[in-house]
Amino acid sequence: MKRTRGKLLLVAMAMQLSAWGSAYAAGPAYMHTGGRTTQPVGHYEFCQRMPGECNEKTPKGEPVDLTRKLWASIVSINNSVNTRVKPR
Protein backbone atom coordinates (compact mmCIF):
# COMPACT_ATOMS: atom_id res chain seq x y z
CA MET A 1 0.00 0.00 0.00
CA LYS A 2 2.79 2.42 0.91
CA ARG A 3 4.63 1.64 -2.32
CA THR A 4 1.53 2.42 -4.38
CA ARG A 5 1.05 5.73 -2.60
CA GLY A 6 4.70 6.60 -3.13
CA LYS A 7 4.49 5.77 -6.83
CA LEU A 8 1.34 7.86 -7.20
CA LEU A 9 3.06 10.77 -5.49
CA LEU A 10 6.07 10.49 -7.81
CA VAL A 11 3.83 10.32 -10.89
CA ALA A 12 1.87 13.38 -9.72
CA MET A 13 5.09 15.32 -9.10
CA ALA A 14 6.46 14.33 -12.52
CA MET A 15 3.25 15.47 -14.20
CA GLN A 16 3.39 18.81 -12.38
CA LEU A 17 7.02 19.37 -13.37
CA SER A 18 6.30 18.51 -17.00
CA ALA A 19 3.39 20.98 -17.03
CA TRP A 20 5.66 23.74 -15.72
CA GLY A 21 8.24 22.91 -18.37
CA SER A 22 5.60 23.04 -21.11
CA ALA A 23 4.37 26.44 -19.96
CA TYR A 24 7.91 27.80 -19.93
CA ALA A 25 8.66 26.39 -23.38
CA ALA A 26 5.55 28.09 -24.80
CA GLY A 27 7.36 31.42 -24.67
CA PRO A 28 6.99 34.64 -22.78
CA ALA A 29 3.60 35.67 -21.43
CA TYR A 30 3.72 39.10 -23.07
CA MET A 31 2.95 40.05 -26.65
CA HIS A 32 5.90 40.40 -29.01
CA THR A 33 6.00 43.81 -30.62
CA GLY A 34 7.81 44.75 -33.76
CA GLY A 35 8.68 48.02 -35.42
CA ARG A 36 6.48 50.88 -36.46
CA THR A 37 3.40 50.23 -38.54
CA THR A 38 0.74 52.20 -40.36
CA GLN A 39 -2.55 53.20 -38.79
CA PRO A 40 -5.41 50.69 -39.05
CA VAL A 41 -7.34 51.04 -42.32
CA GLY A 42 -10.63 51.49 -40.45
CA HIS A 43 -9.21 54.47 -38.56
CA TYR A 44 -7.90 56.00 -41.79
CA GLU A 45 -11.28 55.62 -43.51
CA PHE A 46 -13.09 57.05 -40.48
CA CYS A 47 -10.83 60.12 -40.52
CA GLN A 48 -11.47 60.58 -44.24
CA ARG A 49 -15.23 60.64 -43.60
CA MET A 50 -15.12 62.62 -40.32
CA PRO A 51 -11.97 64.78 -40.28
CA GLY A 52 -13.29 66.93 -37.45
CA GLU A 53 -13.26 63.90 -35.16
CA CYS A 54 -9.61 63.17 -35.91
CA ASN A 55 -8.23 66.70 -35.64
CA GLU A 56 -9.13 67.13 -31.98
CA LYS A 57 -6.27 67.31 -29.56
CA THR A 58 -6.33 65.69 -26.16
CA PRO A 59 -6.47 68.32 -23.42
CA LYS A 60 -3.45 68.55 -21.18
CA GLY A 61 -4.02 67.67 -17.57
CA GLU A 62 -3.70 65.09 -14.88
CA PRO A 63 -5.17 61.62 -15.23
CA VAL A 64 -8.67 61.30 -13.80
CA ASP A 65 -9.28 59.12 -10.74
CA LEU A 66 -11.65 56.34 -11.74
CA THR A 67 -14.07 56.36 -8.82
CA ARG A 68 -17.10 54.10 -8.50
CA LYS A 69 -19.34 57.07 -9.32
CA LEU A 70 -17.37 57.95 -12.47
CA TRP A 71 -17.29 54.30 -13.57
CA ALA A 72 -21.07 54.05 -13.08
CA SER A 73 -21.48 57.15 -15.25
CA ILE A 74 -19.28 55.68 -17.99
CA VAL A 75 -21.23 52.40 -17.93
CA SER A 76 -24.54 54.28 -18.06
CA ILE A 77 -23.46 56.38 -21.06
CA ASN A 78 -22.05 53.32 -22.83
CA ASN A 79 -25.28 51.38 -22.32
CA SER A 80 -27.34 54.34 -23.52
CA VAL A 81 -25.31 54.70 -26.70
CA ASN A 82 -25.20 50.96 -27.39
CA THR A 83 -28.99 50.65 -27.15
CA ARG A 84 -29.47 53.51 -29.62
CA VAL A 85 -27.05 52.24 -32.28
CA LYS A 86 -28.88 50.16 -34.86
CA PRO A 87 -27.12 48.04 -37.50
CA ARG A 88 -27.80 48.87 -41.12
Buried (B, 14 or more C-beta within 10 A) or exposed (E): EEEEEEEEEEEEEEEEEEEEEEEEEEEEEEEEEEEEEEEEEEEEEEBEEEEEEEEEEEEEEEEEEEEEEEEEEEEEEEEEEEEEEEEE
